[in-house]
Amino acid sequence: MLNHQILPQLGGCRLQDISPMQIQMLMTGLFGKSNSLQSKVLIHLRSIFTVAMENGLAAKSPVSCMLKAGGKRAEEKTAPTPEESNLLLERVKDIRARIFLLIAHHQGKADNHQR
């Protein structure tokens, strides 16, 4: 998050020199990205500036409390069918990968049972 979304835009700036317009431009650059990604970027930015203010590195946060994440909602994923799960388990030979798949498969069954 920090390395891919925030630092390329703001990494060359001192914290106290970052303006609300720069934050807005960063968020505008995320247009079309998922709501989840935009929310995480805002959480990181707010955290960075909260710590900066607590440590006297910035007098005020340039991240407006009115700034909200937009973006598209992620598509809901469907679980594999029992046949697909069995086929995957049959074809995976690596023991670590098989253990991971068995745990995930078991957890999926438990989650579906609770619904």
MMTF fields as JSON, N, C-alpha, C and O atoms, coordinates in Angstrom:
{
  "mmtfVersion": "1.0.0",
  "mmtfProducer": "UNKNOWN",
  "numBonds": 459,
  "numAtoms": 460,
  "numGroups": 115,
  "numChains": 1,
  "numModels": 1,
  "chainsPerModel": [1],
  "groupsPerChain": [115],
  "chainIdList": ["A"],
  "bondAtomList": [4, 2, 8, 6, 12, 10, 16, 14, 20, 18, 24, 22, 28, 26, 32, 30, 36, 34, 40, 38, 44, 42, 48, 46, 52, 50, 56, 54, 60, 58, 64, 62, 68, 66, 72, 70, 76, 74, 80, 78, 84, 82, 88, 86, 92, 90, 96, 94, 100, 98, 104, 102, 108, 106, 112, 110, 116, 114, 120, 118, 124, 122, 128, 126, 132, 130, 136, 134, 140, 138, 144, 142, 148, 146, 152, 150, 156, 154, 160, 158, 164, 162, 168, 166, 172, 170, 176, 174, 180, 178, 184, 182, 188, 186, 192, 190, 196, 194, 200, 198, 204, 202, 208, 206, 212, 210, 216, 214, 220, 218, 224, 222, 228, 226, 232, 230, 236, 234, 240, 238, 244, 242, 248, 246, 252, 250, 256, 254, 260, 258, 264, 262, 268, 266, 272, 270, 276, 274, 280, 278, 284, 282, 288, 286, 292, 290, 296, 294, 300, 298, 304, 302, 308, 306, 312, 310, 316, 314, 320, 318, 324, 322, 328, 326, 332, 330, 336, 334, 340, 338, 344, 342, 348, 346, 352, 350, 356, 354, 360, 358, 364, 362, 368, 366, 372, 370, 376, 374, 380, 378, 384, 382, 388, 386, 392, 390, 396, 394, 400, 398, 404, 402, 408, 406, 412, 410, 416, 414, 420, 418, 424, 422, 428, 426, 432, 430, 436, 434, 440, 438, 444, 442, 448, 446, 452, 450, 456, 454],
  "bondOrderList": [1, 1, 1, 1, 1, 1, 1, 1, 1, 1, 1, 1, 1, 1, 1, 1, 1, 1, 1, 1, 1, 1, 1, 1, 1, 1, 1, 1, 1, 1, 1, 1, 1, 1, 1, 1, 1, 1, 1, 1, 1, 1, 1, 1, 1, 1, 1, 1, 1, 1, 1, 1, 1, 1, 1, 1, 1, 1, 1, 1, 1, 1, 1, 1, 1, 1, 1, 1, 1, 1, 1, 1, 1, 1, 1, 1, 1, 1, 1, 1, 1, 1, 1, 1, 1, 1, 1, 1, 1, 1, 1, 1, 1, 1, 1, 1, 1, 1, 1, 1, 1, 1, 1, 1, 1, 1, 1, 1, 1, 1, 1, 1, 1, 1],
  "groupList": [{"groupName": "MET", "atomNameList": ["N", "CA", "C", "O"], "elementList": ["N", "C", "C", "O"], "formalChargeList": [0, 0, 0, 0], "bondAtomList": [1, 0, 2, 1, 3, 2], "bondOrderList": [1, 1, 2], "singleLetterCode": "M", "chemCompType": "L-PEPTIDE LINKING"}, {"groupName": "LEU", "atomNameList": ["N", "CA", "C", "O"], "elementList": ["N", "C", "C", "O"], "formalChargeList": [0, 0, 0, 0], "bondAtomList": [1, 0, 2, 1, 3, 2], "bondOrderList": [1, 1, 2], "singleLetterCode": "L", "chemCompType": "L-PEPTIDE LINKING"}, {"groupName": "ASN", "atomNameList": ["N", "CA", "C", "O"], "elementList": ["N", "C", "C", "O"], "formalChargeList": [0, 0, 0, 0], "bondAtomList": [1, 0, 2, 1, 3, 2], "bondOrderList": [1, 1, 2], "singleLetterCode": "N", "chemCompType": "L-PEPTIDE LINKING"}, {"groupName": "HIS", "atomNameList": ["N", "CA", "C", "O"], "elementList": ["N", "C", "C", "O"], "formalChargeList": [0, 0, 0, 0], "bondAtomList": [1, 0, 2, 1, 3, 2], "bondOrderList": [1, 1, 2], "singleLetterCode": "H", "chemCompType": "L-PEPTIDE LINKING"}, {"groupName": "GLN", "atomNameList": ["N", "CA", "C", "O"], "elementList": ["N", "C", "C", "O"], "formalChargeList": [0, 0, 0, 0], "bondAtomList": [1, 0, 2, 1, 3, 2], "bondOrderList": [1, 1, 2], "singleLetterCode": "Q", "chemCompType": "L-PEPTIDE LINKING"}, {"groupName": "ILE", "atomNameList": ["N", "CA", "C", "O"], "elementList": ["N", "C", "C", "O"], "formalChargeList": [0, 0, 0, 0], "bondAtomList": [1, 0, 2, 1, 3, 2], "bondOrderList": [1, 1, 2], "singleLetterCode": "I", "chemCompType": "L-PEPTIDE LINKING"}, {"groupName": "PRO", "atomNameList": ["N", "CA", "C", "O"], "elementList": ["N", "C", "C", "O"], "formalChargeList": [0, 0, 0, 0], "bondAtomList": [1, 0, 2, 1, 3, 2], "bondOrderList": [1, 1, 2], "singleLetterCode": "P", "chemCompType": "L-PEPTIDE LINKING"}, {"groupName": "GLY", "atomNameList": ["N", "CA", "C", "O"], "elementList": ["N", "C", "C", "O"], "formalChargeList": [0, 0, 0, 0], "bondAtomList": [1, 0, 2, 1, 3, 2], "bondOrderList": [1, 1, 2], "singleLetterCode": "G", "chemCompType": "PEPTIDE LINKING"}, {"groupName": "CYS", "atomNameList": ["N", "CA", "C", "O"], "elementList": ["N", "C", "C", "O"], "formalChargeList": [0, 0, 0, 0], "bondAtomList": [1, 0, 2, 1, 3, 2], "bondOrderList": [1, 1, 2], "singleLetterCode": "C", "chemCompType": "L-PEPTIDE LINKING"}, {"groupName": "ARG", "atomNameList": ["N", "CA", "C", "O"], "elementList": ["N", "C", "C", "O"], "formalChargeList": [0, 0, 0, 0], "bondAtomList": [1, 0, 2, 1, 3, 2], "bondOrderList": [1, 1, 2], "singleLetterCode": "R", "chemCompType": "L-PEPTIDE LINKING"}, {"groupName": "ASP", "atomNameList": ["N", "CA", "C", "O"], "elementList": ["N", "C", "C", "O"], "formalChargeList": [0, 0, 0, 0], "bondAtomList": [1, 0, 2, 1, 3, 2], "bondOrderList": [1, 1, 2], "singleLetterCode": "D", "chemCompType": "L-PEPTIDE LINKING"}, {"groupName": "SER", "atomNameList": ["N", "CA", "C", "O"], "elementList": ["N", "C", "C", "O"], "formalChargeList": [0, 0, 0, 0], "bondAtomList": [1, 0, 2, 1, 3, 2], "bondOrderList": [1, 1, 2], "singleLetterCode": "S", "chemCompType": "L-PEPTIDE LINKING"}, {"groupName": "THR", "atomNameList": ["N", "CA", "C", "O"], "elementList": ["N", "C", "C", "O"], "formalChargeList": [0, 0, 0, 0], "bondAtomList": [1, 0, 2, 1, 3, 2], "bondOrderList": [1, 1, 2], "singleLetterCode": "T", "chemCompType": "L-PEPTIDE LINKING"}, {"groupName": "PHE", "atomNameList": ["N", "CA", "C", "O"], "elementList": ["N", "C", "C", "O"], "formalChargeList": [0, 0, 0, 0], "bondAtomList": [1, 0, 2, 1, 3, 2], "bondOrderList": [1, 1, 2], "singleLetterCode": "F", "chemCompType": "L-PEPTIDE LINKING"}, {"groupName": "LYS", "atomNameList": ["N", "CA", "C", "O"], "elementList": ["N", "C", "C", "O"], "formalChargeList": [0, 0, 0, 0], "bondAtomList": [1, 0, 2, 1, 3, 2], "bondOrderList": [1, 1, 2], "singleLetterCode": "K", "chemCompType": "L-PEPTIDE LINKING"}, {"groupName": "VAL", "atomNameList": ["N", "CA", "C", "O"], "elementList": ["N", "C", "C", "O"], "formalChargeList": [0, 0, 0, 0], "bondAtomList": [1, 0, 2, 1, 3, 2], "bondOrderList": [1, 1, 2], "singleLetterCode": "V", "chemCompType": "L-PEPTIDE LINKING"}, {"groupName": "ALA", "atomNameList": ["N", "CA", "C", "O"], "elementList": ["N", "C", "C", "O"], "formalChargeList": [0, 0, 0, 0], "bondAtomList": [1, 0, 2, 1, 3, 2], "bondOrderList": [1, 1, 2], "singleLetterCode": "A", "chemCompType": "L-PEPTIDE LINKING"}, {"groupName": "GLU", "atomNameList": ["N", "CA", "C", "O"], "elementList": ["N", "C", "C", "O"], "formalChargeList": [0, 0, 0, 0], "bondAtomList": [1, 0, 2, 1, 3, 2], "bondOrderList": [1, 1, 2], "singleLetterCode": "E", "chemCompType": "L-PEPTIDE LINKING"}],
  "groupTypeList": [0, 1, 2, 3, 4, 5, 1, 6, 4, 1, 7, 7, 8, 9, 1, 4, 10, 5, 11, 6, 0, 4, 5, 4, 0, 1, 0, 12, 7, 1, 13, 7, 14, 11, 2, 11, 1, 4, 11, 14, 15, 1, 5, 3, 1, 9, 11, 5, 13, 12, 15, 16, 0, 17, 2, 7, 1, 16, 16, 14, 11, 6, 15, 11, 8, 0, 1, 14, 16, 7, 7, 14, 9, 16, 17, 17, 14, 12, 16, 6, 12, 6, 17, 17, 11, 2, 1, 1, 1, 17, 9, 15, 14, 10, 5, 9, 16, 9, 5, 13, 1, 1, 5, 16, 3, 3, 4, 7, 14, 16, 10, 2, 3, 4, 9],
  "groupIdList": [1, 2, 3, 4, 5, 6, 7, 8, 9, 10, 11, 12, 13, 14, 15, 16, 17, 18, 19, 20, 21, 22, 23, 24, 25, 26, 27, 28, 29, 30, 31, 32, 33, 34, 35, 36, 37, 38, 39, 40, 41, 42, 43, 44, 45, 46, 47, 48, 49, 50, 51, 52, 53, 54, 55, 56, 57, 58, 59, 60, 61, 62, 63, 64, 65, 66, 67, 68, 69, 70, 71, 72, 73, 74, 75, 76, 77, 78, 79, 80, 81, 82, 83, 84, 85, 86, 87, 88, 89, 90, 91, 92, 93, 94, 95, 96, 97, 98, 99, 100, 101, 102, 103, 104, 105, 106, 107, 108, 109, 110, 111, 112, 113, 114, 115],
  "secStructList": [7, 0, 0, 0, 0, 0, 2, 2, 2, 2, 6, 6, 1, 7, 4, 4, 4, 7, 7, 2, 2, 2, 2, 2, 2, 2, 2, 2, 6, 6, 6, 6, 1, 5, 2, 2, 2, 2, 2, 2, 2, 2, 2, 2, 2, 2, 2, 2, 2, 2, 2, 2, 2, 2, 6, 6, 1, 7, 1, 1, 7, 1, 1, 7, 6, 6, 7, 7, 7, 7, 7, 5, 7, 7, 7, 7, 7, 7, 7, 7, 7, 2, 2, 2, 2, 2, 2, 2, 2, 2, 2, 7, 7, 7, 2, 2, 2, 2, 2, 2, 2, 2, 2, 2, 2, 2, 2, 2, 2, 2, 2, 2, 2, 2, 7],
  "xCoordList": [0.834, 0.0, 0.882, 0.781, 1.722, 2.591, 3.501, 3.614, 4.149, 5.111, 4.464, 5.07, 3.254, 2.631, 1.673, 1.53, 1.028, 0.01, 0.421, 0.167, 1.045, 1.288, 2.662, 2.756, 3.722, 5.068, 5.366, 6.063, 4.872, 5.147, 4.606, 5.167, 3.527, 2.924, 3.496, 3.702, 3.752, 4.095, 5.47, 5.891, 6.169, 7.429, 8.503, 9.364, 8.482, 9.499, 9.16, 9.928, 8.035, 7.581, 7.808, 7.73, 8.087, 8.115, 6.67, 5.79, 6.428, 5.054, 4.352, 3.194, 5.042, 4.395, 4.123, 3.383, 4.721, 4.517, 3.408, 3.05, 2.873, 1.823, 0.501, 0.079, -0.134, -1.371, -2.595, -2.496, -3.76, -5.0, -5.204, -5.79, -4.725, -4.861, -4.039, -4.478, -2.87, -2.06, -2.751, -2.711, -3.38, -4.115, -5.289, -5.551, -5.986, -7.122, -6.666, -7.343, -5.526, -5.004, -4.607, -4.826, -4.028, -3.67, -4.926, -4.945, -5.963, -7.211, -7.887, -8.468, -7.819, -8.389, -7.668, -8.277, -6.369, -5.591, -6.01, -5.666, -6.746, -7.229, -8.633, -9.244, -9.136, -10.455, -10.484, -9.561, -11.535, -11.668, -11.094, -11.334, -10.337, -9.817, -10.919, -11.941, -10.701, -11.74, -11.961, -11.074, -13.151, -13.49, -12.566, -12.16, -12.24, -11.371, -9.989, -9.454, -9.409, -8.089, -8.129, -7.251, -9.138, -9.246, -9.409, -8.831, -10.188, -10.367, -9.058, -8.742, -8.296, -7.014, -6.029, -5.286, -6.013, -5.13, -5.51, -4.637, -6.802, -7.24, -6.882, -6.464, -7.041, -6.691, -5.198, -4.8, -4.377, -2.926, -2.582, -1.788, -3.177, -2.889, -3.295, -2.543, -4.472, -4.922, -4.008, -3.698, -3.579, -2.675, -1.334, -0.795, -0.804, 0.494, 0.426, 1.318, -0.629, -0.701, -1.098, -0.745, -1.805, -2.086, -0.78, -0.534, 0.049, 1.344, 2.239, 2.944, 2.218, 3.032, 2.633, 3.498, 1.346, 0.889, 1.254, 1.657, 1.113, 1.464, 2.945, 3.335, 3.763, 5.202, 5.729, 6.939, 4.839, 5.225, 5.814, 6.502, 5.562, 6.097, 5.145, 5.539, 3.91, 2.921, 1.954, 1.56, 1.576, 0.665, -0.779, -1.574, -1.112, -2.492, -2.465, -1.562, -3.451, -3.542, -4.16, -5.178, -3.544, -4.134, -5.229, -5.841, -5.471, -6.483, -7.819, -8.036, -8.687, -9.99, -10.823, -10.833, -11.517, -12.427, -13.632, -14.37, -13.83, -14.93, -14.567, -15.442, -13.272, -12.812, -13.229, -12.9, -13.949, -14.463, -13.956, -13.69, -13.83, -13.436, -14.599, -15.757, -14.276, -15.283, -14.96, -14.733, -14.943, -14.517, -15.614, -16.687, -15.3, -16.282, -16.174, -15.097, -17.285, -17.298, -16.744, -16.99, -16.003, -15.442, -16.568, -17.56, -16.387, -17.38, -17.334, -16.267, -18.504, -18.566, -18.044, -18.403, -17.203, -16.604, -17.448, -18.029, -17.5, -18.236, -17.256, -16.144, -17.679, -16.851, -16.825, -17.792, -15.714, -15.684, -16.7, -17.027, -17.174, -18.106, -17.341, -16.113, -18.047, -17.353, -16.523, -15.439, -17.026, -16.287, -14.997, -13.949, -15.075, -13.876, -12.864, -11.662, -13.34, -12.455, -11.762, -10.553, -12.515, -11.931, -10.909, -9.858, -11.211, -10.28, -8.977, -7.89, -9.087, -7.902, -7.077, -5.855, -7.752, -7.041, -6.348, -5.262, -6.96, -6.359, -5.095, -4.137, -5.102, -3.988, -2.815, -1.698, -3.034, -1.945, -1.173, -1.744, 0.115, 0.947, 1.827, 2.183, 2.187, 3.033, 2.31, 1.173, 2.964, 2.309, 1.876, 0.791, 2.701, 2.329, 1.117, 0.21, 1.12, -0.012, -1.28, -2.361, -1.15, -2.318, -2.879, -4.093, -1.99, -2.447, -3.192, -4.252, -2.637, -3.294, -4.679, -5.654, -4.768, -6.052, -7.06, -8.242, -6.589, -7.49, -8.03, -9.212, -7.167, -7.612, -8.626, -9.677, -8.3, -9.213, -10.543, -11.608, -10.467, -11.68, -12.543, -13.758, -11.908, -12.628, -13.237, -14.377, -12.479, -12.981, -14.172, -15.138, -14.097, -15.213, -16.475, -17.566, -16.335, -17.501, -18.066, -19.284, -17.2, -17.655, -18.373, -19.398, -17.821, -18.456, -19.825, -20.768, -19.94, -21.22, -22.244, -23.44, -21.769, -22.667, -23.266, -24.411, -22.515, -22.983, -24.015, -24.788, -24.052, -25.004, -26.37, -27.275],
  "yCoordList": [-1.182, 0.0, 1.25, 2.107, 1.321, 2.49, 2.623, 3.7, 1.524, 1.566, 1.731, 2.306, 1.239, 1.266, 2.431, 2.904, 2.894, 3.928, 5.292, 6.319, 5.308, 6.578, 7.167, 8.324, 6.392, 6.933, 7.412, 8.415, 6.743, 7.283, 8.703, 9.488, 9.024, 10.354, 11.37, 12.534, 10.914, 11.86, 11.643, 12.413, 10.607, 10.233, 11.293, 11.31, 12.176, 13.222, 14.477, 15.439, 14.483, 15.674, 15.524, 14.426, 16.643, 16.631, 16.614, 17.196, 15.943, 15.799, 17.144, 17.286, 18.129, 19.423, 20.184, 21.168, 19.729, 20.412, 19.783, 20.325, 18.664, 17.996, 18.733, 18.998, 19.055, 19.848, 18.963, 17.845, 19.489, 18.762, 18.493, 17.476, 19.396, 19.205, 17.999, 17.258, 17.793, 16.627, 15.329, 14.331, 15.352, 14.178, 13.905, 12.759, 14.96, 14.818, 14.269, 13.424, 14.742, 14.25, 12.781, 12.01, 12.392, 10.991, 10.126, 9.092, 10.553, 9.784, 9.779, 8.769, 10.886, 10.945, 9.968, 9.376, 9.803, 8.847, 7.4, 6.52, 7.154, 5.811, 5.564, 4.53, 6.53, 6.376, 5.091, 4.81, 4.32, 3.067, 1.883, 0.733, 2.157, 1.078, 0.684, 1.361, -0.395, -0.907, 0.006, 0.751, -0.078, 0.635, 0.218, 1.043, -1.059, -1.589, -0.946, -0.535, -0.855, -0.244, 1.219, 1.684, 1.947, 3.361, 3.557, 4.481, 2.697, 2.781, 2.55, 3.253, 1.566, 1.265, 2.41, 2.722, 3.035, 4.185, 5.307, 5.909, 5.59, 6.642, 6.307, 7.187, 5.064, 4.655, 4.884, 5.405, 4.492, 4.689, 6.171, 6.584, 6.968, 8.403, 9.04, 9.827, 8.7, 9.269, 8.843, 9.646, 7.6, 7.108, 7.826, 8.232, 7.981, 8.657, 10.071, 10.491, 10.797, 12.184, 12.311, 13.299, 11.358, 11.361, 11.219, 11.96, 10.275, 10.071, 11.284, 11.704, 11.847, 13.029, 14.205, 14.926, 14.394, 15.489, 15.222, 16.134, 13.968, 13.614, 13.836, 14.105, 13.72, 13.872, 15.223, 15.405, 16.161, 17.506, 17.63, 18.608, 16.668, 16.712, 17.388, 17.744, 17.56, 18.268, 18.948, 18.374, 20.181, 20.927, 20.491, 20.509, 20.1, 19.741, 18.672, 18.643, 17.805, 16.764, 17.331, 18.02, 17.04, 17.472, 16.515, 16.749, 15.439, 14.463, 14.896, 14.776, 15.385, 15.878, 14.744, 13.625, 15.06, 14.061, 13.844, 12.874, 14.73, 14.611, 13.704, 13.287, 13.401, 12.571, 11.136, 10.544, 10.581, 9.216, 8.377, 8.887, 7.106, 6.182, 6.002, 5.91, 5.955, 5.653, 4.282, 3.328, 4.199, 2.956, 1.93, 2.054, 0.922, -0.136, -1.21, -1.478, -1.799, -2.907, -4.14, -4.375, -4.91, -6.136, -7.121, -7.196, -7.867, -8.88, -9.989, -10.386, -10.472, -11.572, -12.834, -13.16, -13.523, -14.738, -15.941, -15.985, -16.908, -18.13, -19.218, -19.305, -20.026, -21.132, -22.225, -22.405, -22.956, -24.064, -25.146, -25.336, -25.827, -26.926, -28.072, -28.111, -29.004, -30.162, -30.918, -31.413, -31.006, -31.69, -30.951, -31.572, -29.617, -28.824, -28.948, -29.051, -28.94, -29.087, -30.441, -30.523, -31.499, -32.841, -32.97, -33.584, -32.398, -32.447, -31.727, -32.224, -30.58, -29.836, -30.643, -30.729, -31.232, -32.04, -33.247, -33.632, -33.838, -34.986, -34.597, -35.367, -33.393, -32.991, -32.362, -32.356, -31.845, -31.218, -32.299, -33.046, -32.376, -33.421, -32.916, -33.691, -31.621, -31.055, -31.127, -30.671, -31.698, -31.943, -30.645, -30.584, -29.622, -28.34, -27.713, -27.203, -27.759, -27.213, -28.014, -27.44, -29.344, -30.19, -29.86, -29.756, -29.696, -29.352, -28.026, -27.895, -27.047, -25.748, -25.902, -25.342, -26.656, -26.849, -27.573, -27.229, -28.572, -29.302, -28.396, -28.46, -27.557, -26.615, -25.63, -25.382, -25.071, -24.116, -24.777, -24.188, -26.003, -26.748, -26.989, -26.797, -27.409, -27.656, -26.362, -26.359, -25.269, -23.984, -23.518, -22.974, -23.731, -23.359, -24.115, -23.545, -25.395, -26.192, -25.677, -25.585, -25.339, -24.848, -23.506, -23.266, -22.625, -21.336, -21.488, -20.787, -22.398, -22.623, -23.243, -22.968, -24.071, -24.716, -23.694, -23.848, -22.669, -21.664, -20.744, -20.123, -20.635, -19.706, -20.235, -19.577],
  "zCoordList": [0.0, 0.0, 0.0, -0.877, 0.979, 1.116, -0.101, -0.685, -0.478, -1.582, -2.954, -3.858, -3.116, -4.44, -4.657, -5.785, -3.621, -3.798, -3.24, -3.869, -2.08, -1.386, -1.696, -2.106, -1.508, -1.696, -3.115, -3.267, -4.164, -5.498, -5.689, -6.454, -4.997, -5.127, -4.144, -4.488, -2.906, -1.841, -1.226, -0.363, -1.658, -1.025, -1.049, -0.17, -2.023, -2.118, -1.325, -1.337, -0.645, 0.08, 1.591, 2.143, 2.232, 3.693, 4.176, 3.541, 5.304, 5.801, 5.947, 5.554, 6.509, 6.734, 5.437, 5.437, 4.331, 3.051, 2.201, 1.156, 2.635, 1.858, 2.053, 3.179, 0.945, 0.992, 0.791, 0.286, 1.198, 0.925, -0.567, -0.939, -1.418, -2.867, -3.325, -4.204, -2.75, -3.112, -2.687, -3.408, -1.518, -1.049, -1.981, -2.347, -2.359, -3.275, -4.622, -5.208, -5.114, -6.391, -6.283, -7.217, -5.156, -4.944, -5.001, -5.668, -4.304, -4.286, -5.654, -6.052, -6.372, -7.717, -8.635, -9.526, -8.413, -9.196, -8.965, -9.753, -7.894, -7.589, -8.14, -7.87, -8.917, -9.515, -10.328, -11.092, -10.163, -10.884, -10.132, -10.5, -9.082, -8.238, -7.256, -7.146, -6.561, -5.668, -4.463, -4.047, -3.929, -2.711, -1.578, -0.76, -1.537, -0.493, -0.557, 0.473, -1.738, -1.894, -1.485, -0.758, -1.945, -1.607, -0.098, 0.474, 0.539, 1.99, 2.719, 3.679, 2.263, 2.907, 2.746, 3.676, 1.583, 1.37, 2.335, 2.961, 2.457, 3.382, 4.833, 5.587, 5.219, 6.585, 6.82, 7.861, 5.849, 5.988, 6.068, 6.913, 5.191, 5.204, 6.529, 7.104, 7.004, 8.28, 9.421, 10.301, 9.412, 10.454, 10.398, 11.427, 9.199, 9.032, 9.606, 10.343, 9.269, 9.715, 11.183, 11.826, 11.713, 13.154, 13.929, 14.88, 13.526, 14.19, 13.974, 14.891, 12.78, 12.491, 13.389, 13.887, 13.592, 14.463, 15.918, 16.64, 16.348, 17.726, 18.012, 19.149, 16.971, 17.143, 16.673, 16.542, 16.422, 16.043, 14.646, 14.354, 13.789, 12.427, 11.445, 10.335, 11.853, 11.042, 12.002, 13.017, 11.667, 12.539, 12.345, 13.284, 11.122, 10.79, 9.709, 8.874, 9.732, 8.709, 7.439, 7.493, 6.295, 5.031, 4.541, 3.499, 5.298, 4.91, 5.505, 6.711, 4.677, 5.122, 5.714, 5.202, 6.797, 7.374, 6.464, 6.633, 5.513, 4.555, 3.377, 2.617, 3.229, 2.125, 2.362, 3.39, 1.413, 1.524, 0.36, -0.728, 0.61, -0.447, -1.407, -0.998, -2.66, -3.682, -4.241, -3.496, -5.521, -6.155, -6.251, -5.661, -7.013, -7.257, -6.184, -5.65, -5.891, -4.944, -5.634, -6.817, -4.881, -5.432, -5.722, -4.996, -6.794, -7.124, -6.083, -5.615, -5.738, -4.78, -5.446, -6.577, -4.728, -5.266, -4.868, -3.784, -5.766, -5.468, -5.059, -5.581, -4.136, -3.669, -4.725, -5.466, -4.794, -5.752, -5.37, -4.199, -6.373, -6.124, -5.463, -5.533, -4.825, -4.246, -5.29, -4.98, -6.514, -7.574, -7.906, -8.086, -7.987, -8.266, -7.133, -7.381, -5.9, -4.745, -4.761, -4.543, -5.018, -5.064, -6.189, -6.008, -7.338, -8.462, -8.107, -8.401, -7.487, -7.071, -6.074, -6.194, -5.089, -4.091, -4.724, -4.293, -5.729, -6.417, -7.172, -7.237, -7.743, -8.624, -7.878, -8.396, -6.698, -5.948, -5.206, -4.411, -5.467, -4.875, -3.737, -2.849, -3.745, -2.693, -1.355, -1.238, -0.345, 0.95, 1.631, 2.21, 1.57, 2.206, 1.521, 2.178, 0.209, -0.542, -0.256, -0.119, -0.166, 0.139, 1.519, 1.694, 2.497, 3.858, 3.842, 4.454, 3.143, 3.04, 2.408, 2.909, 1.314, 0.635, 1.523, 1.539, 2.258, 3.15, 4.254, 4.592, 4.81, 5.852, 5.262, 5.853, 4.091, 3.449, 3.104, 3.285, 2.606, 2.247, 3.488, 3.455, 4.573, 5.821, 6.367, 6.832, 6.31, 6.804, 5.969, 6.504, 4.669, 3.792, 4.131, 4.133, 4.419, 4.822, 6.133, 6.287, 7.081, 8.389, 8.234, 8.873, 7.373, 7.14, 6.492, 6.861, 5.529, 4.857, 5.804, 5.705, 6.709, 7.662, 8.636, 9.061, 8.988, 9.937, 9.323, 10.053, 8.019, 7.362, 7.331, 6.816]
}
